[in-house]
Amino acid sequence: MSAPPGAPGAVSAVAGVGAVVVSYNSGPYLRVCLASLASAGVERVVVADNGSTDGSAAVASEAGASWLPTGSN
């Protein structure tokens, strides 16, 4: 029998969940998106970027996300 949600020992609804976020010059939106994923307990985030020039890489790095440059948009 498992613990009820929120009880000590309960498994989070997003345990083991990762996310891939596709980005192109979306720095301000990316910051909000990554913060939301982190607050939801998502364990690993990869930002696949299509050649952003707006500092999105720094935003991803600050949030602890992995950065995957895919080339131009």
Secondary structure, 3 states (H helix, E strand, C coil): CCCCCCCCCCCCCCCCCEEEEEECCCHHHHHHHHHHHHHCCCCEEEEEECCCCCCHHHHHHHCCCEEEECCCC
